[in-house]
Amino acid sequence: MRRTGLGSRKPPEPPDFGKGEDIVEPPSSNLGLLLIISIVSLLGIGSIAFLAFNASSIDLICKPLGNCKRFREASEQAGKAIELAQSKFESGKSLADLNSASKLVNDSKNQLSSIDENAKDLPISLAEQRAKVDELDKKIAVSVALEEKADQSLKAAIAKIKQADALNRDPQGAKEEPNKARDRLMQPKTIYIEAQSLLKTIPDKSLVAAERQTNLALATDKIKDLDNKLNAIKALDPCVINPDACKPVDPCVANPDACRPTAPVNEPEPYNPPAPAPARPPLFGPGSY
C-alpha cells in the first residue's frame, strides 16, 4: 500500500451525534401565551385584593352599601364635637364659652350632613346623633340670646354709671341758689336711676350676675348719697318744705271785703227841657193859610 504524505491525509470528520434524529424545539407561541395568562392572573388577583382592601374608601363601591369609611369617621368626629360642646355648655362661665360651644355644634352638624342616609356600621345611628345635636343646639341658642341681652344691659349700665360720675356734684360757690343746686344734683341721679333699671333687668342666674350685683350696689349707694345732699338743700330752702309759705300773698285772700265788688250807684239822668211846640199860623192876615 502506498503511503500518502501528511498533506494528503484527509481531516477526520466530526462526530455526528444524533445523526438521523430530529431536534425538537419548544414552541415559542405557547410560552408567550402562558406568560400573558400569568400576568393577567396576577393583575386580576391584585385588583381584586386592592378593591377588597380599599372598598370602604371607594364611593362607587361603598356608598350603595352604606359602609363607607368616611361615614364612620364623620360620625366619630361629630360625636366628639357634640361631647365637647355639651361640656363647654354645662361648665361655661362667659358668653365666649357659650359661643365656642355653639361653634362646636355647627361643626358636628356639618359632619353629620356629609353622611349618607343609608349609612351603616356607625358608632351611633345617624337619627340619634341628629336628635341629640338639635336638642343641644336649641339649649345653647336660648342661653346665648339671654346672655347677649344681659351682657348688653350690663355694658350700658356701666357706661351710664361712668357718665353720671363725670358730672359735677360739688357745690358751685358758697351762695349757690337751691334751685340750681337741685338741678345740678338731679342730673347724675337721673342717670344712676337709668343704670339701676338696666341692671334690674338682668336675671340672677345669668353669667354676669356677679357683675350685675356689684354695679347695682354701686348705683344704689350713689343715689342714696345724692338723696342726702338733696335733703340738705331742702332744709336750707323753706319753700321746698312748705311751698304754701312761699306763695305770693293775694290781698283778696287776706282781706276778702276789700276785693268784694260793690253795687253800682244810679246817677240821675240830666234834665232836658221839652222842645217848644211849633206856632200855629193866624187865621186871617199875613201868614194865614
Long-range contacts (C-beta under 8 A, 24 or more apart in sequence): 63-116, 65-120, 66-116, 66-118, 66-119, 66-120, 66-121, 67-119, 67-120, 67-121, 68-116, 68-119, 70-114, 71-115, 71-116, 71-119, 71-121, 71-122, 72-121, 72-122, 72-123, 74-111, 74-112, 74-114, 74-115, 75-111, 75-112, 75-115, 75-119, 75-122, 75-123, 75-124, 75-126, 75-129, 76-123, 77-108, 77-111, 78-107, 78-108, 78-109, 78-111, 78-112, 78-129, 78-133, 79-108, 79-123, 79-124, 79-129, 81-105, 81-107, 81-108, 81-111, 82-108, 82-129, 82-132, 82-133, 82-136, 85-136, 85-140, 86-136, 89-136, 89-139, 89-140, 89-143, 92-207, 93-207, 94-207, 95-144, 95-147, 95-148, 95-151, 95-207, 98-140, 98-143, 98-144, 98-147, 98-207, 99-144, 101-140, 102-137, 102-140, 102-141, 102-144, 105-133, 105-136, 105-137, 105-140, 108-133, 109-133, 109-137, 146-203, 146-206, 147-206, 147-207, 147-208, 150-202, 150-203, 150-206, 150-207, 150-208, 150-212, 151-208, 153-198, 153-199, 153-201, 153-202, 154-198, 154-199, 154-202, 154-208, 154-211, 154-212, 154-215, 156-195, 156-198, 157-195, 157-196, 157-198, 157-199, 157-215, 157-219, 158-195, 158-215, 160-191, 160-192, 160-194, 160-195, 160-198, 161-191, 161-192, 161-195, 161-215, 161-218, 161-219, 161-222, 163-191, 164-188, 164-189, 164-191, 164-192, 164-195, 164-222, 165-222, 167-191, 169-226, 169-229, 178-233, 178-236, 178-237, 178-239, 178-240, 181-233, 182-230, 182-233, 185-226, 185-229, 185-230, 185-233, 186-230, 188-222, 188-226, 189-223, 189-226, 189-227, 189-230, 192-219, 192-222, 192-223, 192-226, 193-223, 195-219, 196-220, 196-223
